[in-house]
Amino acid sequence: MAELRAGLLDAADAHRSAGLPAAAGAQAAISEFGAPEQVADGFRAEIAARHARRLSASLVACGPLVGLLWVAAAFASHLGLHLAPPWHWPDLPPLLDVGIRLVVVAIVAAAWAALLGIAATGRLTRWLPARPRHGPTVAVIAGFGAASADLILLAVVAGLLVLAPGKLAPLPIALAAAASLTRLTLAARGARQCLAIRATLTAS
C-alpha cells in the first residue's frame, strides 16, 4: 500500500510539473495505474496469504495450551484415565472413548494443515510455483479441523454431564471448555474469512 501511494504521488507530481492542474494531474496518475478493480486484484493474493498464515500460526500456537488444559481436566476427573497407552483404559465410558478417537483424527488433520499453511505462505513460496489458493485452502482445513475438535470435546463434556454427572472436575473442565469455546469461535471465523478470500482468487 505504501509503494502504491508513493507511486501515485510521484506520477501526480510529474503531471503537475508538466503543466497540468493538480486535479487533472491526480486523475491522469490514477488512469495510468488502471481501474481500481485491476489494482485491487494485485493485492488479493498477498491478503489471502496473510490471512492464511495468521490463522495457521495462531492454531499452532494455541493448540498445545488448549490440549494441556483438556489433559489436565481429564486426569483431574474420575473417568478411568491414567498415565498409560489408550488401550490400557478399559473402563472408559463409550461416549468418551468414541470422542477421544474423533478428536485425535480432527487434531491431527488440523495440525498438519496448519503446518502446511505456514509453509505455503512463508519463505518456501520463493522457490515454488505461485499457487495463491493453496495457502487459504489448507488454512480452511486447519481452521475447521480445530473447530471440529473443539465441538466434539464440548459435546462429549455435555454428554458426560448427563451420563456421569459426578465424575467431572468442575474447575478444570470449565477452564478447558472456555478455551475450546474461544478457539472454536476464532478458528471458525478465520476459516470462513479464508474461504471467502479464496473464492476471489484465480484457480491457479
ZIBELPE-V251656 format. One line per field, one symbol per residue. phi: phi as a letter, one per 20 degrees, with the letter a starting at -180 (. if undefined). psi: psi as a letter, one per 20 degrees, with the letter a starting at -180 (. if undefined). burial: 1 if it has 24 or more other C-alpha atoms within 12 Angstrom, else 0. Layout:
phi=???
psi=???
burial=???
This chain:
phi=.ffffffffffffffffeoffgfffffffffffofgffffgfeffffffffffffffffffeggffffffffffffeddnebfaggfedfeffgffffffffffffffffffffffffffcdffffddffcfefgffffffffffffffffffffffffffeecfeeeegfffffffffffffgfffffffffffffgfeefee
psi=gghgghgggggggghhhiiqrgghgghhghhhirqhhgghhiiggggghggggggghgghgighggghghgghghhrmjjqrnrqhijmijqqhghgggggggggggggggghgghgghijbhhihiqqomiigghghhgggghgghgghggghhgggghhghmhjipogghgggghgghhghgghggghhhghggghhiqrk.
burial=000000010011001000000000110111000000000000011111111111111111011001101111110010111000000000010011101101100110111111111111100000000011111111111111111111111111100100000011100010111011101101110111111011001000
